């Protein structure tokens, strides 16, 4: 049997260059490997842990689906669906709440960080890791592509699954593992290279959107934080230049040594021009495909992908939820 992979992205806005280089591009590579069967969803249930404008949320959900496809995720090879279209995610999350300890959730660093930004912290933000566990465990996922910021959530997923299996002395849940791609680029903020590039960054110059036009990309890269040395050298002591080198390496497939040699004796200005040009060249075909998908005549096509994806996902999720309910002792219908 093929190894099962599941991953999702919140519809909180346009995806960034960091999302593409760190996740989507690797998903595209994985889909062509015969040993894997992939499911990619839009994590709309997760997104409401912060306040959302209803109309913006609807538009963003559809936009993420289109960005998936425009980035190269083939709906014929993968299952693409919207999380809230499969109600089993919410139902399993409630059940798993009863096999999760408050102390475990209190230790989640993302909750600690994000709760500082909210005046009235919502239960959903605290409970976020349990819903993520449900997302994964419903589909007997073998692997979950995760970045460093999600490793802790995967660990609690594994703990919950093992605890449930142990409680009922049955292998109900498969214990998932992290799928770490060594070539995955860790892309940092252009304005604060000590932090990951994020679409929720209040400073819009800190991230490059998948849909930013060339002139906007050029301006953002030009404003990127560097240092006063004016030397293109890969060093932890030069986080701004290191980040730009990582980006350039990721979009051109050139190694660090090649890049340092290419820009030896060249100032930051010309280097930034090259970086911006390479980024724009990489994103242009994605943007062209996205604009095509956004045409009104393609609306039904997008809806059909989501509907078919939900049907496939729900068939699997329904069986797993029933298995869980029976193990607990519920009378299933």
Backbone bond lengths (Angstrom), bond angles and torsions (degrees), N, CA, C in turn:
res aa  C-N    CA-C-N  psi(-1)  N-CA   C-N-CA  omega(-1)  CA-C   N-CA-C  phi
1 X - - - 1.460 - - 1.527 110.58 -
2 X 1.332 115.04 148.89 1.463 119.19 179.53 1.518 110.57 -71.49
3 X 1.326 116.13 148.49 1.448 121.72 175.47 1.530 108.90 -72.94
4 X 1.329 115.72 136.45 1.458 121.47 -176.27 1.526 110.75 -93.09
5 X 1.332 115.29 132.08 1.463 121.57 178.16 1.525 108.53 -124.75
6 X 1.330 116.42 136.44 1.473 120.87 177.31 1.519 109.49 -135.25
7 X 1.322 116.21 140.83 1.458 120.83 175.73 1.521 109.20 -160.23
8 X 1.322 115.45 157.94 1.457 119.64 179.95 1.509 112.23 -151.63
9 X 1.329 115.45 164.21 1.461 122.60 179.87 1.525 108.43 -132.39
10 X 1.322 116.05 140.01 1.454 120.28 177.93 1.529 111.27 -72.77
11 X 1.335 117.25 143.84 1.467 120.90 177.78 1.522 111.91 -87.92
12 X 1.319 115.95 59.19 1.470 119.63 -177.63 1.524 111.99 -98.38
13 X 1.312 117.24 13.69 1.465 120.70 178.33 1.511 111.14 145.22
14 X 1.318 115.41 -171.36 1.454 120.79 178.80 1.530 109.24 -69.50
15 X 1.321 117.13 136.29 1.456 121.28 179.59 1.522 110.14 -66.72
16 X 1.312 115.17 155.09 1.464 120.25 -177.01 1.526 111.55 -100.96
17 X 1.310 113.95 170.12 1.460 120.61 172.79 1.531 109.58 -56.96
18 X 1.336 116.50 -35.91 1.459 121.23 177.83 1.517 111.76 -63.07
19 X 1.352 117.01 -41.78 1.463 120.71 176.61 1.521 111.16 -61.29
20 X 1.327 115.34 -40.80 1.468 119.74 -177.60 1.525 111.29 -68.84
21 X 1.333 116.85 -51.75 1.461 120.28 -176.11 1.529 111.93 -72.22
22 X 1.332 116.03 -31.82 1.456 119.48 -177.03 1.513 114.49 -87.96
23 X 1.349 117.57 -20.69 1.467 119.64 -175.68 1.527 112.66 -135.67
24 X 1.323 117.16 -66.45 1.468 120.25 -169.82 1.526 113.39 -56.95
25 X 1.304 116.93 -42.34 1.462 119.41 -178.37 1.527 111.21 -62.27
26 X 1.336 115.67 -35.91 1.465 119.64 178.02 1.526 111.07 -72.96
27 X 1.339 117.07 -33.51 1.461 119.80 175.93 1.528 110.21 -61.67
28 X 1.324 115.97 -40.01 1.468 120.59 179.55 1.535 110.44 -61.98
29 X 1.323 116.36 -39.36 1.465 120.23 178.40 1.526 111.00 -67.46
30 X 1.321 116.06 -41.15 1.461 121.10 -177.78 1.523 111.53 -63.95
31 X 1.341 117.36 -37.79 1.462 120.56 -175.00 1.530 113.15 -61.89
32 X 1.318 116.60 -20.79 1.463 120.49 -179.49 1.526 113.17 -93.70
33 X 1.329 116.04 1.38 1.462 120.08 177.30 1.523 109.03 -94.08
34 X 1.316 116.74 120.65 1.456 122.40 -171.60 1.527 114.17 -62.11
35 X 1.330 116.98 -20.99 1.470 119.35 -176.29 1.523 112.99 -77.29
36 X 1.341 117.17 -10.70 1.463 120.04 -175.28 1.525 112.76 -113.82
37 X 1.330 114.50 147.82 1.464 121.92 169.45 1.522 106.30 -123.69
38 X 1.337 116.62 122.90 1.470 120.45 -168.85 1.522 113.10 -112.65
39 X 1.334 114.01 143.96 1.459 121.81 172.25 1.518 107.45 -128.26
40 X 1.318 115.79 126.55 1.456 121.76 179.76 1.527 108.30 -123.95
41 X 1.324 116.09 126.31 1.458 119.00 -176.08 1.526 111.35 -124.79
42 X 1.322 114.90 162.81 1.465 122.05 173.96 1.524 106.52 -96.73
43 X 1.321 116.71 116.68 1.471 121.98 -171.69 1.524 111.32 -83.89
44 X 1.338 116.18 66.88 1.461 119.46 -176.03 1.534 112.36 -72.00
45 X 1.335 118.03 -29.64 1.465 120.08 177.13 1.527 111.07 -64.93
46 X 1.314 116.54 -36.60 1.462 120.69 178.04 1.530 111.55 -68.07
47 X 1.310 116.30 -31.02 1.466 119.76 -172.19 1.524 112.98 -68.84
48 X 1.335 118.17 -22.09 1.470 118.93 -175.50 1.529 112.67 -86.45
49 X 1.345 117.11 11.19 1.471 119.17 170.50 1.520 110.55 -69.31
50 X 1.329 116.31 -14.09 1.467 121.90 168.93 1.525 107.29 -122.41
51 X 1.309 117.62 156.63 1.461 121.42 -176.24 1.521 111.36 -61.94
52 X 1.327 115.33 139.05 1.461 121.18 -178.55 1.526 109.94 -129.43
53 X 1.314 116.73 141.68 1.456 121.37 169.16 1.531 107.44 -78.20
54 X 1.337 118.94 123.71 1.472 120.87 -174.03 1.533 114.40 -53.36
55 X 1.333 116.19 -45.28 1.468 118.67 -177.88 1.525 110.89 -67.56
56 X 1.333 116.38 -40.69 1.466 119.83 177.60 1.520 111.06 -63.48
57 X 1.331 116.10 -40.00 1.468 119.89 -179.82 1.518 110.55 -62.56
58 X 1.332 117.26 -45.58 1.466 120.75 178.68 1.527 110.81 -58.12
59 X 1.322 115.26 -45.69 1.469 119.40 -179.27 1.526 111.47 -65.79
60 X 1.328 116.25 -39.43 1.466 120.28 -178.48 1.528 112.42 -67.64
61 X 1.332 116.48 -36.83 1.472 120.18 178.70 1.521 109.76 -60.70
62 X 1.318 115.74 -48.94 1.468 120.04 179.06 1.522 110.44 -63.86
63 X 1.328 116.13 -39.46 1.462 120.83 -178.65 1.524 111.61 -62.25
64 X 1.347 117.54 -40.00 1.461 120.15 179.82 1.519 110.55 -63.39
65 X 1.331 116.84 -41.46 1.471 120.22 177.08 1.526 109.96 -58.14
66 X 1.318 116.35 -44.39 1.465 120.43 -179.61 1.527 111.18 -67.38
67 X 1.329 116.66 -37.21 1.469 119.78 177.80 1.527 111.36 -66.85
68 X 1.330 116.72 -36.30 1.468 120.25 173.95 1.528 109.89 -55.61
69 X 1.317 114.91 -54.17 1.465 120.57 -174.66 1.524 110.71 -66.88
70 X 1.337 116.56 -42.62 1.465 120.54 179.66 1.529 111.43 -62.67
71 X 1.325 117.02 -29.76 1.468 121.26 -179.95 1.527 112.21 -78.00
72 X 1.333 116.08 -9.77 1.463 119.46 176.24 1.509 115.18 115.76
73 X 1.336 117.99 2.23 1.460 120.21 177.23 1.528 108.47 -76.07
74 X 1.310 116.30 115.93 1.462 122.80 -172.09 1.533 109.93 -87.82
75 X 1.339 117.86 117.59 1.471 119.86 179.59 1.520 113.38 -66.85
76 X 1.328 117.16 -14.13 1.464 120.38 176.44 1.525 111.13 -81.10
77 X 1.317 116.74 -22.85 1.470 121.68 -178.58 1.520 112.86 -101.14
78 X 1.330 116.56 -19.86 1.465 121.49 -174.54 1.522 110.76 -129.74
79 X 1.310 115.85 162.08 1.456 121.73 172.27 1.522 107.85 -96.22
80 X 1.329 115.92 117.40 1.460 122.13 178.44 1.522 107.56 -113.24
81 X 1.334 117.46 125.77 1.462 118.80 -178.18 1.521 110.96 -150.68
82 X 1.324 114.72 167.84 1.463 122.44 178.03 1.523 107.72 -99.42
83 X 1.303 116.56 128.52 1.466 122.93 -173.39 1.527 112.76 -52.60
84 X 1.330 117.75 -46.97 1.462 120.90 -175.50 1.524 112.79 -70.06
85 X 1.333 117.90 -12.42 1.465 121.30 176.75 1.521 111.72 -76.09
86 X 1.318 116.45 -12.15 1.472 121.48 179.02 1.527 106.70 -117.26
87 X 1.336 116.70 93.66 1.470 120.38 -171.20 1.528 112.88 -65.42
88 X 1.314 117.10 -14.78 1.459 120.30 178.69 1.526 112.78 -61.77
89 X 1.319 117.82 -24.77 1.470 120.87 176.76 1.529 109.84 -59.85
90 X 1.336 115.90 -48.78 1.473 120.46 -178.75 1.523 111.17 -68.09
91 X 1.328 116.45 -39.88 1.467 120.01 -177.74 1.530 111.15 -66.51
92 X 1.313 116.93 -44.35 1.458 119.26 179.64 1.523 110.77 -66.67
93 X 1.327 116.97 -36.59 1.468 120.07 178.69 1.523 110.27 -59.07
94 X 1.345 117.77 -41.30 1.461 120.02 179.00 1.530 110.89 -63.60
95 X 1.315 116.16 -42.54 1.465 119.42 179.26 1.527 110.69 -63.53
96 X 1.331 116.38 -43.02 1.467 120.27 -177.38 1.524 112.19 -69.08
97 X 1.341 116.87 -22.09 1.466 119.72 175.66 1.526 111.17 -55.78
98 X 1.310 114.77 -29.45 1.458 120.10 -175.65 1.532 112.95 -87.23
99 X 1.326 114.81 6.08 1.470 120.91 175.53 1.534 109.36 -127.57
100 X 1.323 114.30 19.58 1.463 121.64 -178.98 1.524 108.96 -124.65
101 X 1.316 116.23 140.81 1.461 120.97 -177.25 1.531 111.17 -99.54
102 X 1.322 115.38 143.35 1.459 120.83 178.65 1.527 110.41 -57.94
103 X 1.321 116.61 -38.90 1.463 120.23 179.52 1.514 112.46 -59.24
104 X 1.336 115.93 -35.93 1.465 119.89 178.57 1.529 110.77 -65.68
105 X 1.316 115.68 -44.10 1.466 119.71 -178.75 1.526 111.38 -70.41
106 X 1.317 116.52 -32.50 1.465 120.14 178.07 1.520 112.41 -63.87
107 X 1.327 116.21 -25.43 1.466 120.22 -177.68 1.524 113.38 -84.99
108 X 1.325 117.39 -5.49 1.458 119.93 -178.10 1.533 110.91 -68.20
109 X 1.315 116.80 118.22 1.470 120.32 -175.88 1.527 111.88 -66.56
110 X 1.329 117.79 -33.56 1.466 119.10 179.09 1.526 110.82 -64.04
111 X 1.336 116.92 -38.26 1.462 119.75 177.47 1.528 110.15 -63.88
112 X 1.309 116.11 -43.77 1.466 120.04 179.64 1.525 110.84 -60.26
113 X 1.332 116.26 -44.22 1.465 120.46 -178.11 1.527 111.91 -68.55
114 X 1.331 116.36 -47.04 1.463 120.22 -174.75 1.525 112.41 -74.52
115 X 1.330 116.65 -31.69 1.465 119.13 -179.21 1.525 111.90 -66.87
116 X 1.336 116.54 -24.89 1.462 120.74 177.80 1.535 111.12 -66.77
117 X 1.339 115.64 -22.40 1.466 120.24 -176.73 1.525 111.98 -92.89
118 X 1.350 117.20 -1.85 1.460 121.10 -178.93 1.526 110.33 -115.22
119 X 1.316 115.96 131.74 1.460 119.92 179.39 1.523 110.61 -70.16
120 X 1.346 115.58 -43.69 1.464 121.47 176.52 1.524 107.89 -117.41
121 X 1.315 116.68 102.75 1.464 121.68 -174.41 1.527 110.13 -73.88
122 X 1.316 116.42 129.45 1.462 122.02 -176.77 1.529 111.19 -87.55
123 X 1.316 115.15 150.84 1.465 120.78 177.14 1.523 110.32 -60.96
124 X 1.338 116.31 -35.49 1.462 120.45 -179.00 1.516 112.43 -59.15
125 X 1.325 116.84 -37.11 1.462 120.32 178.76 1.528 110.03 -66.87
126 X 1.322 116.13 -39.77 1.467 121.13 178.32 1.528 110.83 -65.94
127 X 1.335 115.25 -37.63 1.468 121.87 -173.91 1.531 113.42 -90.26
128 X 1.303 116.27 -0.90 1.473 123.37 -177.52 1.535 112.94 -45.77
129 X 1.351 119.57 -46.37 1.466 119.68 -177.25 1.527 114.02 -63.51
130 X 1.342 117.17 -27.06 1.464 119.62 -179.62 1.524 110.22 -73.24
131 X 1.325 116.67 -39.81 1.462 119.64 175.10 1.527 110.09 -64.57
132 X 1.318 116.61 -38.71 1.465 119.89 176.91 1.528 110.45 -62.94
133 X 1.325 116.75 -37.87 1.463 120.59 176.89 1.530 109.92 -62.13
134 X 1.332 116.58 -42.28 1.470 120.73 178.30 1.527 110.79 -62.60
135 X 1.337 116.18 -42.28 1.470 120.60 178.31 1.523 111.17 -52.99
136 X 1.307 115.26 -41.43 1.466 121.83 -173.96 1.523 112.17 -81.98
137 X 1.333 115.78 -46.75 1.461 120.69 -171.55 1.525 113.17 -74.00
138 X 1.324 117.31 -23.76 1.474 120.40 178.47 1.523 112.16 -59.34
139 X 1.329 117.03 -28.94 1.462 120.27 -169.93 1.525 113.34 -112.05
140 X 1.345 116.30 17.36 1.467 119.93 -179.25 1.530 110.71 48.24
141 X 1.324 115.18 46.46 1.467 119.65 -177.95 1.525 110.58 -64.78
142 X 1.321 115.21 131.86 1.462 120.85 173.64 1.520 110.17 -82.59
143 X 1.348 114.39 -39.82 1.456 119.81 -175.84 1.522 110.45 -135.32
144 X 1.318 114.85 146.29 1.461 121.73 175.26 1.522 107.84 -127.81
145 X 1.339 118.01 117.09 1.475 119.27 176.28 1.520 109.17 -68.36
146 X 1.316 116.73 116.43 1.467 119.74 -177.94 1.520 110.65 -133.84
147 X 1.330 114.50 150.62 1.453 121.08 170.69 1.514 108.73 -93.06
148 X 1.312 115.74 178.05 1.461 120.50 -178.31 1.528 111.74 -59.02
149 X 1.353 116.59 -33.97 1.464 119.64 -176.19 1.526 112.93 -72.78
150 X 1.346 117.39 -11.77 1.456 120.19 -179.56 1.530 113.08 -110.93
151 X 1.317 117.12 -1.49 1.467 120.06 -178.36 1.532 111.74 -58.14
152 X 1.327 116.39 -41.11 1.452 121.01 -178.08 1.527 111.05 -63.35
153 X 1.342 116.31 -37.65 1.458 120.19 178.36 1.522 111.35 -67.18
154 X 1.318 116.98 -36.20 1.458 119.19 177.34 1.528 110.83 -68.31
155 X 1.314 116.45 -35.82 1.471 119.88 178.74 1.527 111.17 -64.02
156 X 1.331 117.44 -41.15 1.457 118.89 179.01 1.529 110.33 -69.79
157 X 1.322 117.02 -31.69 1.473 120.95 174.34 1.524 110.22 -59.80
158 X 1.316 115.69 -46.05 1.468 121.00 178.48 1.533 110.89 -62.25
159 X 1.334 116.35 -41.17 1.462 120.44 179.97 1.526 111.13 -64.02
160 X 1.326 116.33 -44.32 1.468 120.62 -179.88 1.524 110.49 -62.98
161 X 1.334 116.44 -44.23 1.465 120.94 -179.53 1.521 111.36 -62.07
162 X 1.310 116.46 -45.63 1.463 120.59 179.81 1.519 111.39 -64.99
163 X 1.330 116.63 -38.15 1.466 120.97 179.49 1.526 110.29 -65.83
164 X 1.316 116.81 -43.17 1.470 120.72 179.74 1.527 110.03 -64.10
165 X 1.328 116.29 -47.03 1.466 119.88 179.62 1.523 111.38 -59.38
166 X 1.320 115.65 -41.38 1.460 120.92 -179.09 1.530 111.45 -68.01
167 X 1.331 116.26 -38.37 1.465 120.77 -179.12 1.525 111.39 -59.64
168 X 1.331 116.41 -40.96 1.466 120.37 -175.87 1.526 113.07 -106.56
169 X 1.331 115.05 5.22 1.467 120.63 177.14 1.531 111.54 53.14
170 X 1.317 114.86 40.61 1.468 121.75 178.74 1.525 109.02 -140.07
171 X 1.320 115.98 147.69 1.464 119.89 176.74 1.532 108.99 -87.79
172 X 1.311 115.40 70.62 1.468 120.62 -179.15 1.530 110.03 -72.08
173 X 1.323 115.31 -46.23 1.460 120.64 -175.75 1.531 111.26 -107.30
174 X 1.305 115.13 137.66 1.463 120.56 170.59 1.530 107.84 -77.97
175 X 1.308 116.75 140.51 1.468 120.67 -178.97 1.531 108.51 -87.62
176 X 1.339 117.75 110.83 1.469 120.84 -174.64 1.526 112.86 -77.33
177 X 1.306 114.99 156.56 1.455 121.26 176.66 1.522 109.93 -122.52
178 X 1.315 115.73 156.22 1.465 120.76 178.12 1.521 109.53 -74.38
179 X 1.313 115.87 138.70 1.464 121.27 173.49 1.517 106.98 -103.33
180 X 1.300 115.55 103.98 1.463 121.10 -178.08 1.515 108.85 -106.29
181 X 1.315 115.67 118.44 1.455 120.63 176.33 1.519 108.64 -93.93
182 X 1.322 116.00 117.97 1.465 119.86 -175.05 1.519 113.03 -59.02
183 X 1.325 116.07 -30.25 1.466 119.55 -177.51 1.527 112.79 -83.59
184 X 1.349 116.16 -0.78 1.457 119.25 -178.83 1.531 111.03 -60.28
185 X 1.312 115.58 126.40 1.459 120.70 -179.38 1.525 109.80 -84.11
186 X 1.313 116.61 131.57 1.466 121.22 174.88 1.519 107.20 -96.89
187 X 1.305 116.24 104.66 1.456 121.91 -173.69 1.522 109.97 -98.07
188 X 1.324 115.08 127.17 1.453 121.17 -175.22 1.535 111.36 -102.82
189 X 1.322 115.35 167.99 1.457 121.51 177.96 1.529 110.56 -61.22
190 X 1.323 115.71 140.25 1.471 120.06 177.95 1.529 111.08 -71.78
191 X 1.321 116.59 -22.51 1.458 120.70 -178.22 1.527 113.45 -100.24
192 X 1.328 116.29 -21.73 1.467 121.20 176.43 1.525 107.63 -142.51
193 X 1.322 117.28 85.02 1.466 121.06 -174.14 1.518 115.37 -67.87
194 X 1.336 117.03 5.98 1.468 119.98 173.11 1.529 110.47 -91.24
195 X 1.333 117.21 -7.83 1.463 122.24 -179.41 1.524 110.54 -119.05
196 X 1.324 115.46 149.28 1.461 120.86 179.60 1.524 110.63 -65.90
197 X 1.339 116.14 143.35 1.459 120.19 174.97 1.523 108.81 -62.00
198 X 1.337 116.17 129.83 1.454 120.53 -175.91 1.510 110.93 -141.26
199 X 1.336 115.26 139.82 1.465 119.44 178.34 1.523 112.43 -71.58
200 X 1.345 117.07 -12.42 1.462 120.79 177.96 1.525 112.15 -91.86
201 X 1.327 116.90 3.11 1.461 121.73 178.85 1.531 109.25 -60.81
202 X 1.314 116.59 128.37 1.463 120.48 179.44 1.520 111.77 -66.52
203 X 1.326 116.75 -27.76 1.466 121.15 176.98 1.531 108.29 -88.92
204 X 1.318 117.02 106.34 1.462 121.91 -174.85 1.527 112.46 -66.04
205 X 1.340 116.62 -18.41 1.461 119.61 176.57 1.531 111.84 -77.97
206 X 1.342 116.44 -6.25 1.451 120.43 -177.77 1.513 113.77 -80.33
207 X 1.336 116.76 -20.24 1.467 119.56 -177.93 1.522 111.71 -133.05
208 X 1.318 114.66 155.39 1.463 121.94 174.79 1.518 107.60 -109.41
209 X 1.317 115.48 122.69 1.456 121.21 179.56 1.525 110.02 -79.75
210 X 1.322 115.57 151.39 1.460 120.68 176.63 1.528 111.53 -59.33
211 X 1.335 116.04 -24.43 1.466 120.35 -175.87 1.529 113.15 -107.45
212 X 1.330 117.50 8.97 1.467 119.72 176.63 1.526 110.28 -65.32
213 X 1.348 118.02 130.28 1.470 120.00 176.02 1.525 110.96 -70.26
214 X 1.319 115.59 164.87 1.463 121.92 -175.09 1.531 112.26 -53.70
215 X 1.319 117.78 -43.87 1.469 119.82 -176.26 1.536 111.78 -65.55
216 X 1.332 117.02 -33.90 1.466 120.87 177.71 1.525 110.27 -70.58
217 X 1.337 115.69 -41.69 1.469 120.41 177.10 1.524 110.16 -59.20
218 X 1.325 116.34 -44.53 1.465 120.67 -179.78 1.527 111.31 -60.32
219 X 1.337 116.82 -42.80 1.465 120.53 -180.00 1.526 111.50 -65.15
220 X 1.336 116.44 -43.17 1.466 120.29 -177.85 1.528 111.56 -66.93
221 X 1.321 116.63 -42.12 1.467 119.48 179.29 1.526 110.05 -68.24
222 X 1.328 116.34 -38.04 1.461 120.37 178.58 1.526 110.99 -60.84
223 X 1.331 116.95 -34.79 1.464 121.53 -178.98 1.530 112.73 -86.61
224 X 1.334 117.29 -2.76 1.463 120.92 -176.52 1.527 111.45 -57.83
225 X 1.307 116.25 138.76 1.463 122.74 -179.91 1.531 110.16 -65.44
226 X 1.325 116.91 131.98 1.473 121.15 175.99 1.533 108.01 -130.68
227 X 1.337 116.74 -128.83 1.463 121.80 176.66 1.524 107.42 -154.71
228 X 1.304 117.72 -172.32 1.463 121.05 -174.11 1.536 113.83 -94.97
229 X 1.344 118.04 -2.25 1.470 119.89 -174.84 1.526 114.10 -72.14
230 X 1.342 115.80 -32.86 1.468 121.29 -178.77 1.541 112.13 63.63
231 X 1.340 115.44 30.89 1.462 121.82 179.96 1.526 109.10 -122.54
232 X 1.339 116.44 128.60 1.465 121.03 -179.22 1.523 108.38 -83.50
233 X 1.324 115.17 93.47 1.454 121.11 -177.73 1.524 109.48 -138.12
234 X 1.335 116.07 133.90 1.456 122.10 -178.22 1.521 109.35 -82.17
235 X 1.324 116.49 109.36 1.461 120.11 -175.73 1.526 110.33 -154.56
236 X 1.335 116.42 142.38 1.462 120.77 176.19 1.523 111.31 -62.60
237 X 1.318 116.14 -22.76 1.459 120.56 179.33 1.532 111.82 -79.52
238 X 1.336 115.75 -7.26 1.467 121.55 177.96 1.536 108.12 -125.72
239 X 1.359 117.88 66.90 1.469 120.84 -172.77 1.527 114.85 -59.62
240 X 1.330 116.78 -34.28 1.464 119.51 179.48 1.519 111.97 -65.84
241 X 1.339 116.51 -49.38 1.465 121.04 178.67 1.533 110.56 -67.27
242 X 1.316 116.35 -38.92 1.469 120.06 177.52 1.530 110.52 -57.76
243 X 1.326 116.68 -42.69 1.464 121.29 179.50 1.529 111.19 -64.14
244 X 1.330 116.51 -44.09 1.466 119.83 179.48 1.527 111.39 -65.69
245 X 1.325 116.59 -36.34 1.472 120.07 176.55 1.532 109.51 -65.70
246 X 1.317 117.27 -42.18 1.469 120.78 177.94 1.523 111.21 -60.02
247 X 1.329 116.08 -42.40 1.465 120.49 178.70 1.520 110.48 -64.08
248 X 1.328 115.97 -47.99 1.466 120.47 -178.80 1.532 110.38 -62.13
249 X 1.319 116.06 -40.39 1.462 120.83 178.31 1.524 110.83 -62.55
250 X 1.337 115.88 -42.60 1.460 120.47 -177.22 1.525 112.59 -66.49
251 X 1.326 117.33 -38.57 1.469 119.46 -175.98 1.525 113.25 -87.76
252 X 1.343 117.21 -14.49 1.468 119.55 179.95 1.525 112.40 -112.46
253 X 1.331 117.44 -11.91 1.479 123.54 -176.23 1.527 112.15 65.12
254 X 1.323 116.48 21.44 1.471 120.10 174.94 1.516 109.12 -89.96
255 X 1.341 116.64 145.67 1.467 118.41 178.81 1.529 110.74 -83.58
256 X 1.311 115.04 171.11 1.464 120.91 -174.34 1.527 111.49 -60.08
257 X 1.323 116.25 -44.53 1.469 120.62 -178.27 1.521 111.27 -61.10
258 X 1.335 116.34 -41.78 1.470 120.56 178.34 1.522 110.83 -60.65
259 X 1.315 115.81 -42.36 1.465 120.75 -176.71 1.527 110.76 -68.07
260 X 1.326 116.40 -44.69 1.472 119.23 178.50 1.520 110.97 -60.47
261 X 1.331 116.22 -38.54 1.466 120.24 179.95 1.529 110.42 -70.89
262 X 1.336 116.70 -40.62 1.461 121.90 -179.19 1.523 111.88 -60.44
263 X 1.333 116.28 -35.81 1.459 120.37 -175.15 1.527 112.74 -110.89
264 X 1.314 115.64 21.85 1.463 119.92 176.45 1.528 109.87 -64.38
265 X 1.314 115.97 127.05 1.464 120.34 179.47 1.515 113.81 78.78
266 X 1.338 116.60 4.11 1.469 121.00 179.91 1.530 108.83 -102.98
267 X 1.289 117.40 136.82 1.465 120.81 -178.68 1.513 113.39 -75.08
268 X 1.317 115.03 174.44 1.460 121.41 -177.49 1.529 112.79 -63.11
269 X 1.313 116.53 -32.22 1.462 120.15 -177.64 1.513 112.34 -59.37
270 X 1.329 116.58 -52.70 1.481 120.58 -179.55 1.527 110.90 -67.25
271 X 1.338 116.41 -36.30 1.462 119.40 178.95 1.529 110.30 -63.17
272 X 1.327 116.50 -44.52 1.461 119.91 179.25 1.530 111.63 -63.26
273 X 1.329 116.78 -36.49 1.469 120.02 176.63 1.524 110.76 -61.09
274 X 1.325 115.59 -42.45 1.467 120.65 -179.68 1.522 111.03 -66.10
275 X 1.340 115.94 -41.51 1.463 120.60 179.54 1.526 109.88 -63.12
276 X 1.317 116.51 -47.91 1.466 121.02 -179.34 1.523 111.08 -60.73
277 X 1.328 117.14 -43.07 1.457 120.98 179.76 1.519 112.13 -63.12
278 X 1.319 116.13 -41.80 1.468 120.70 -179.85 1.531 110.94 -66.30
279 X 1.335 116.72 -39.09 1.468 120.27 177.69 1.525 110.25 -64.04
280 X 1.333 116.26 -48.50 1.463 121.01 -178.79 1.526 111.13 -60.39
281 X 1.331 116.83 -41.10 1.469 120.61 178.78 1.528 111.04 -62.83
282 X 1.319 116.52 -36.17 1.466 121.17 -179.97 1.525 111.39 -70.72
283 X 1.326 116.54 -39.26 1.465 120.52 -174.83 1.528 114.36 -84.96
284 X 1.307 118.28 -20.63 1.470 120.38 -176.17 1.530 113.72 -56.67
285 X 1.339 120.13 -47.34 1.469 118.45 178.74 1.527 112.95 -65.66
286 X 1.315 117.24 -31.04 1.465 120.97 176.57 1.526 109.25 -66.18
287 X 1.331 115.92 -44.01 1.457 120.59 -179.81 1.530 111.68 -65.79
288 X 1.314 116.48 -37.69 1.472 120.26 178.76 1.527 110.31 -63.58
289 X 1.338 116.64 -43.57 1.463 120.97 178.95 1.517 110.74 -66.33
290 X 1.322 116.50 -40.77 1.467 120.81 179.19 1.535 110.34 -61.22
291 X 1.315 116.61 -46.31 1.467 120.74 -179.43 1.530 111.40 -62.25
292 X 1.314 116.26 -34.30 1.469 120.52 176.43 1.533 110.30 -66.77
293 X 1.333 116.40 -44.57 1.464 120.92 -179.72 1.521 111.81 -65.93
294 X 1.336 116.55 -28.06 1.465 121.56 -177.12 1.528 112.91 -77.34
295 X 1.321 117.65 -7.89 1.465 120.56 178.88 1.529 109.72 -64.77
296 X 1.336 117.78 141.99 1.479 121.01 -177.40 1.529 113.63 -52.98
297 X 1.334 117.24 -35.38 1.466 119.23 -177.71 1.529 113.38 -68.73
298 X 1.342 116.60 -11.81 1.465 119.79 179.12 1.532 113.31 -100.82
299 X 1.328 115.52 4.51 1.464 119.91 -178.42 1.528 111.58 -61.47
300 X 1.319 116.64 -42.92 1.469 120.69 -179.62 1.527 111.01 -65.28
301 X 1.323 116.23 -36.20 1.469 121.31 177.64 1.528 110.54 -59.80
302 X 1.322 116.67 -45.33 1.461 121.15 179.63 1.526 110.56 -65.61
303 X 1.329 116.78 -43.22 1.460 120.83 179.94 1.527 111.03 -62.62
304 X 1.329 116.87 -38.89 1.464 120.96 179.55 1.533 111.48 -65.32
305 X 1.326 116.38 -38.58 1.466 120.29 178.02 1.527 109.97 -61.61
306 X 1.338 115.98 -45.14 1.465 120.53 -179.63 1.528 111.20 -66.71
307 X 1.318 116.56 -39.54 1.462 120.22 -178.77 1.531 110.93 -67.57
308 X 1.324 116.52 -46.96 1.471 120.32 179.59 1.527 111.09 -65.22
309 X 1.332 115.89 -39.39 1.461 119.81 178.62 1.513 111.60 -62.73
310 X 1.343 116.36 -41.69 1.461 120.57 179.52 1.520 111.14 -65.55
311 X 1.326 117.04 -36.83 1.472 121.00 178.79 1.528 110.95 -63.56
312 X 1.338 115.87 -43.73 1.463 120.34 178.54 1.526 110.61 -64.72
313 X 1.340 115.52 -47.52 1.468 120.36 -177.71 1.523 111.16 -64.38
314 X 1.333 116.75 -42.59 1.456 119.39 -175.30 1.524 112.30 -68.20
315 X 1.301 117.00 -33.23 1.472 120.10 177.85 1.530 110.46 -59.30
316 X 1.321 115.83 -41.45 1.465 121.19 179.10 1.523 110.29 -73.13
317 X 1.332 116.05 -46.52 1.464 121.70 -176.48 1.522 111.82 -63.13
318 X 1.321 116.26 -37.91 1.466 121.03 -179.30 1.522 110.98 -61.41
319 X 1.329 116.69 -43.13 1.464 121.03 -179.86 1.528 111.51 -66.63
320 X 1.321 116.46 -41.04 1.465 119.81 179.57 1.528 110.91 -66.90
321 X 1.333 117.04 -42.69 1.460 119.92 179.33 1.525 110.61 -62.06
322 X 1.325 117.32 -40.76 1.463 121.55 178.85 1.526 110.46 -62.05
323 X 1.330 116.01 -41.18 1.465 120.95 178.61 1.529 110.49 -61.63
324 X 1.328 115.92 -41.00 1.465 121.13 178.86 1.528 110.43 -66.01
325 X 1.322 116.18 -46.27 1.462 120.86 -179.02 1.530 111.49 -60.25
326 X 1.316 116.15 -42.22 1.466 120.15 179.91 1.521 111.47 -66.26
327 X 1.340 116.19 -37.35 1.467 119.80 177.89 1.522 110.81 -63.70
328 X 1.330 116.55 -38.96 1.468 121.40 -179.88 1.524 111.42 -69.11
329 X 1.340 116.11 -33.82 1.454 120.05 -179.15 1.512 114.61 118.81
330 X 1.321 117.06 7.54 1.452 120.45 176.53 1.530 110.70 -71.16
331 X 1.329 115.51 153.83 1.467 120.90 172.59 1.515 106.29 -89.32
332 X 1.313 117.34 113.95 1.463 121.24 -177.20 1.523 110.43 -90.37
333 X 1.334 114.37 154.46 1.480 117.76 -178.85 1.516 110.47 -96.68
